[in-house]
Amino acid sequence: MLAIKEAGQPNVGIVMDFGHSLLAGETPAEALQLVHRRGRLVSVELNDNRRGWDDDLPVAAVVLGTRPVPMRLLGPRTFAPTGDPAFLLEHFGLTAEGIARSTLEVLGLDHA
């Protein structure tokens, strides 16, 4: 942020890489807020790692390995659409119905 401020250019910003933030020992949510509050957030790259190497793992891969939850991974290097939050929640099945359906699939109870 200091380098961007020193440059004094209004069209310079930051692409927040969640995995790099983890690797740097930051709390990604705090880093994201810092950048956003200063109006310099350009984009966010979501990936995961174990904080020792930039593994570029799918989002939540580390959590899923230790605490399985009903969630589907898109896979490495899979690009997701962008857009309105309501559209994205619907697209990824993160509605009440979608979450219930995914939970039943994970539990093997999707006999529909």
Secondary structure by P-SEA (a helix, b strand, c coil): caaaaaaccccccccccaaaaaaaccaaaaaaaaaaaaccccbbbbbbcccccccccccccccccccccccccccccbbbbbccaaaaaaaacccaaaaaaaaaaaaccccc
